Amino acid sequence: MAAEEIKATTDAAGLAALISRAAGDAGSKTRGLPPVDKWNPPFCGDIDMEIRADGTWFYMGTPIGRAPLVRLFSTVLRKDEDGKTYLVTPVEKVGIRVVDAPFVAVEMNAGERDGEPLLTFRTNVGDVIEAGVEHPLRFVIHGENSQLKPYLHVRGQLEALVSRPIMYELVECGERLEVDGKTMFCLRSGGVTFAVMPADELDKLSR
């Protein structure tokens, strides 16, 4: 490992230790997620941390390769009304960069509950989310190639981008339904119908 990588890993571990102490061991799964939405610490500036579009976390230009560190950082993420994302503890708030969404949905299970479809997702940091009223899906048509990008609400104002392979699985679960007199391509989960797009537009994307 290069000296720069060793330094970045050491600094990230030090930052994680600080967050863990300040948040009362926020990374402990048995204690649940810390109440970051209730904390109002002073802003202490931005740090050189970035979450790339594929969900990889970088600190000082170096990937954070240790999954427990990433998991710990993810538990104290918060997106505020200014549109920026922060690491938040009871004693400080620092800004980080997020290229797309802070999380990525990397696995999906299409099942049923009480006879109704239920889509359950796992994120790259271990969150398990059931799409429904509390965790809606939204859909964006992005770029020159009209790429369909689904997003899943995780918590607060934080979302997970549904990864490309899982997006194809998601589309397979869709159905055509009449919504306000128009044929829409929809997904159903947790008692909620999510309109993805007009069915004829989906047909154009599939060509």
C-alpha positions as CSV (number, residue, x, y, z in Angstrom):
1,M,0.0,0.0,0.0
2,A,1.3,3.4,-0.9
3,A,2.1,6.0,1.8
4,E,-0.8,8.2,0.6
5,E,-3.2,5.3,0.9
6,I,-1.9,4.4,4.4
7,K,-2.3,8.1,5.5
8,A,-5.8,8.3,4.1
9,T,-6.9,5.0,5.7
10,T,-5.4,6.2,9.1
11,D,-7.1,9.6,8.8
12,A,-10.4,7.9,7.9
13,A,-10.1,5.6,10.9
14,G,-9.4,8.5,13.2
15,L,-12.4,10.4,11.9
16,A,-14.5,7.2,12.4
17,A,-13.3,6.9,16.0
18,L,-14.3,10.5,16.6
19,I,-17.7,10.0,15.2
20,S,-18.2,6.8,17.1
21,R,-17.3,8.4,20.4
22,A,-19.4,11.6,19.8
23,A,-22.4,9.7,18.6
24,G,-22.3,7.1,21.3
25,D,-21.1,4.2,19.1
26,A,-23.5,5.2,16.3
27,G,-22.2,2.3,14.2
28,S,-23.7,-0.4,16.5
29,K,-26.5,-2.2,14.8
30,T,-27.9,-3.3,18.1
31,R,-28.4,0.2,19.2
32,G,-30.0,1.4,16.0
33,L,-29.4,4.5,14.0
34,P,-28.5,7.7,15.8
35,P,-31.1,10.5,15.9
36,V,-29.2,12.8,13.5
37,D,-32.3,14.7,12.5
38,K,-32.6,15.9,16.1
39,W,-29.0,17.2,16.4
40,N,-28.1,20.8,15.7
41,P,-24.4,21.0,16.1
42,P,-22.2,23.9,14.6
43,F,-21.0,23.6,11.1
44,C,-17.3,22.9,11.1
45,G,-16.5,23.1,7.4
46,D,-16.2,20.7,4.5
47,I,-13.9,17.7,4.5
48,D,-12.4,15.9,1.5
49,M,-14.9,13.0,1.4
50,E,-16.9,12.0,-1.6
51,I,-19.5,9.4,-2.4
52,R,-19.2,8.4,-6.1
53,A,-22.2,7.5,-8.3
54,D,-21.4,3.8,-7.8
55,G,-21.6,4.1,-4.0
56,T,-17.9,4.0,-3.4
57,W,-16.7,6.3,-0.6
58,F,-13.5,8.3,-1.0
59,Y,-11.5,10.1,1.6
60,M,-8.7,12.4,0.6
61,G,-8.9,10.9,-2.9
62,T,-8.5,7.3,-1.8
63,P,-11.3,4.7,-1.6
64,I,-12.3,3.7,1.8
65,G,-12.0,-0.1,1.5
66,R,-13.2,-1.1,5.0
67,A,-16.9,-1.8,4.9
68,P,-17.4,-1.2,8.7
69,L,-16.0,2.3,8.3
70,V,-18.4,3.1,5.4
71,R,-21.2,1.6,7.4
72,L,-20.3,3.8,10.4
73,F,-20.2,7.0,8.3
74,S,-23.5,6.1,6.6
75,T,-25.3,6.1,9.9
76,V,-24.5,9.7,10.6
77,L,-25.4,11.1,7.1
78,R,-27.9,13.8,6.8
79,K,-29.1,15.9,3.9
80,D,-30.3,19.3,4.9
81,E,-32.7,21.8,3.3
82,D,-29.8,23.5,1.6
83,G,-29.4,20.4,-0.6
84,K,-26.0,19.5,0.8
85,T,-25.1,16.3,2.6
86,Y,-23.3,16.2,6.0
87,L,-21.8,13.9,8.5
88,V,-23.5,14.9,11.8
89,T,-22.7,14.2,15.4
90,P,-24.0,15.9,18.5
91,V,-20.9,18.1,18.6
92,E,-20.1,18.9,14.9
93,K,-21.4,18.9,11.3
94,V,-19.1,18.6,8.4
95,G,-19.9,18.7,4.7
96,I,-19.1,16.0,2.2
97,R,-19.7,15.6,-1.6
98,V,-22.2,13.3,-3.1
99,V,-22.1,12.7,-6.9
100,D,-25.6,11.2,-7.2
101,A,-27.3,9.5,-4.3
102,P,-25.5,8.6,-1.0
103,F,-26.7,5.0,-1.2
104,V,-27.1,2.3,-3.9
105,A,-29.7,-0.4,-3.9
106,V,-27.7,-3.5,-4.8
107,E,-30.3,-6.3,-4.2
108,M,-34.1,-6.7,-4.5
109,N,-36.6,-9.3,-3.5
110,A,-40.0,-9.3,-5.1
111,G,-42.5,-10.9,-2.7
112,E,-45.9,-10.5,-1.3
113,R,-47.5,-9.5,2.0
114,D,-51.2,-10.0,2.6
115,G,-51.7,-10.8,-1.0
116,E,-50.1,-7.5,-2.1
117,P,-46.8,-7.1,-4.0
118,L,-43.9,-6.1,-1.8
119,L,-40.5,-5.0,-3.1
120,T,-37.7,-5.2,-0.5
121,F,-34.3,-3.7,-1.2
122,R,-30.8,-4.0,0.3
123,T,-28.4,-1.1,0.1
124,N,-24.7,-1.2,-0.3
125,V,-24.3,-0.2,3.4
126,G,-26.7,-2.9,4.7
127,D,-30.0,-1.1,5.1
128,V,-33.0,-3.2,4.2
129,I,-35.9,-1.1,2.9
130,E,-39.5,-2.1,2.0
131,A,-40.8,0.2,-0.8
132,G,-44.2,1.7,0.2
133,V,-45.8,4.6,1.9
134,E,-42.8,5.5,4.2
135,H,-40.2,4.6,1.5
136,P,-41.5,5.6,-1.9
137,L,-39.9,5.0,-5.2
138,R,-39.4,7.9,-7.7
139,F,-38.2,7.8,-11.2
140,V,-36.1,10.2,-13.3
141,I,-35.4,10.1,-17.0
142,H,-31.8,11.3,-17.3
143,G,-29.3,12.2,-20.0
144,E,-29.2,12.3,-23.8
145,N,-30.1,8.6,-24.0
146,S,-33.2,9.0,-21.8
147,Q,-31.8,6.6,-19.1
148,L,-34.4,5.5,-16.5
149,K,-33.0,6.0,-13.0
150,P,-35.1,4.8,-10.1
151,Y,-34.5,6.1,-6.6
152,L,-35.7,4.7,-3.2
153,H,-36.3,6.8,-0.2
154,V,-34.2,5.5,2.7
155,R,-34.5,8.0,5.6
156,G,-34.7,11.7,6.1
157,Q,-33.9,13.3,2.7
158,L,-31.5,10.5,1.8
159,E,-32.1,8.2,-1.1
160,A,-30.6,5.1,-2.8
161,L,-30.1,4.9,-6.5
162,V,-31.3,1.6,-7.8
163,S,-28.3,0.0,-9.5
164,R,-28.5,-0.9,-13.2
165,P,-28.8,-4.7,-12.8
166,I,-31.5,-4.3,-10.1
167,M,-33.3,-1.7,-12.2
168,Y,-33.8,-4.3,-14.9
169,E,-35.3,-6.7,-12.3
170,L,-37.5,-3.9,-11.1
171,V,-38.9,-3.3,-14.6
172,E,-39.8,-7.0,-14.9
173,C,-42.1,-6.4,-11.9
174,G,-44.0,-3.6,-13.6
175,E,-47.5,-3.7,-15.0
176,R,-49.6,-1.4,-17.2
177,L,-52.4,0.3,-15.3
178,E,-54.9,3.0,-16.0
179,V,-54.0,6.1,-14.0
180,D,-56.2,9.2,-14.5
181,G,-57.4,7.9,-17.8
182,K,-53.9,7.2,-19.1
183,T,-52.1,3.9,-19.5
184,M,-49.1,4.0,-17.3
185,F,-46.2,1.6,-16.6
186,C,-46.4,1.1,-12.8
187,L,-44.9,-0.7,-9.9
188,R,-46.8,-1.8,-6.8
189,S,-45.3,-2.3,-3.4
190,G,-46.6,-2.1,0.2
191,G,-50.1,-1.1,-0.9
192,V,-48.8,1.8,-3.0
193,T,-48.9,2.1,-6.8
194,F,-45.9,4.0,-8.2
195,A,-46.4,5.4,-11.7
196,V,-43.1,5.1,-13.5
197,M,-44.0,6.7,-16.9
198,P,-46.5,6.6,-19.7
199,A,-46.5,3.1,-21.2
200,D,-45.9,4.4,-24.7
201,E,-42.7,6.2,-23.5
202,L,-41.4,3.0,-22.0
203,D,-42.0,1.3,-25.3
204,K,-39.8,3.9,-27.0
205,L,-37.0,3.3,-24.4
206,S,-37.2,-0.4,-25.0
207,R,-36.5,-0.1,-28.8
